[in-house]
Amino acid sequence: MLDPHGFVATCNSTHFFIVRKGEVWTSSGDYCLGGITRANVIRVCRENGIPVFEKNFSLTEAHGADEAFCTGTFAGVVPVTEIDGRKITDGRGPMVLRLQGLYRGLMDRDCA
């Protein structure tokens, strides 16, 4: 879903991220509800030296992403394979796999 200025903001009930050249991007947060899972993914990126940016980006930039994923309370980190019918990955991108593991590790530590 796009914000009033045409930038990518969020999905219906999850937060959206893209990966471009080793950087993780998510919306500025101006037009989406705060999300615990979103915040935790940003946290694990920062704790593990993964460049992460909360910024405005266009749908065209999303179409050109190396990887994409959504975050949500029930699913955690879920790969996005297509955007508007354009294939992004087969769902096994290296950054998404890494973030899934880091997020699971954070949850294991927090729940121990």
Secondary structure, DSSP 8 states (H G I E B T S, - for coil): -B-TTS-B---SSSEEEEEETTEEEE--STTS---HHHHHHHHHHHHTT--EEE----HHHHHT-SEEEEEETTTEEEE--EETTEE--SS--HHHHHHHHHHHHHHHHHH-
